[in-house]
Amino acid sequence: MLAMAIEGNFNMIGYGLAAIGPGVGIGLIFAAYINGVARQPEAQSRLQTIAILGFALAEALAIIGIALAFVL
């Protein structure tokens, strides 16, 4: 019984550490987007599409990570 409680806690600690990656990735995506728009404002619509796609892919990794934390 005690082993299962410890295992569950380790899963959540693992997910907490794994969530750092997508968090940093999302920050870098939007930093690059802001930098690109500041340099070329006319490319905003194209850059915005690419930034939102990158955000969705990075966030998908975090969602997969939390699903695996609960399943395993």
N, C-alpha and C positions, 0 to 999 in steps of 0.2 A: 504494500500500500504506500509506504513512504517513497519507494523507488519511482512510482508513477508520478507523485507530486513533484519530485525533483526533476524528472524528465520533462514534465510540462513547463516548469520554470526555465529549463535550459532551452526549450524551443522558443520561448518568448524572448529570452536574452539573445538568442541567435537571430531572431527576426529583427530585434532592435538594432543589432549591429549591421544586419543586411540592409536595413532601411537607410543607412547613411549613404550608400552608393547612389540610389536614385535621387536622394535629396541633393547631393552634390551635383549630380548630372543635370537636374532640372535647373539648378542655380547657374551652371555653366551655359546651358542652352539659352536662357533668357539674358544672361550677360552678353553673349555673342549677338543675340537679336538686338538688344539696345545699342550695342556698339555699331552694328551694321546699319541700323536706321539712322543713327547719329551721323554716320559717314555719307550715306546715300539715302536721303528721305524718299526719293522717288521709287525705291525698291521695297518700300514698307509692306505692300500687299504680298509680294512674293516671299519675303523673309518671314512674315507673320504665319503664312501657311506652313512653311518648313519648321518654324519654332513650335507651332501647335502639334504637328506630327511628332516631332522629337519629344515633346512633353508627354504625349499620349503613350509613346513607346517606353519611356523611362518610368512612367507611372504604372504601366502594365507589369513591369518587373517587380515593383513593390507589391502589387496586388497578388501576383503569383507567389511571392515570398510569404505573404501573410496566409495565403491558402495552404501552402506547404507547412507552415508552422502549426496550423490547426490540425492538418491531416496526420502529420508525422508525430 
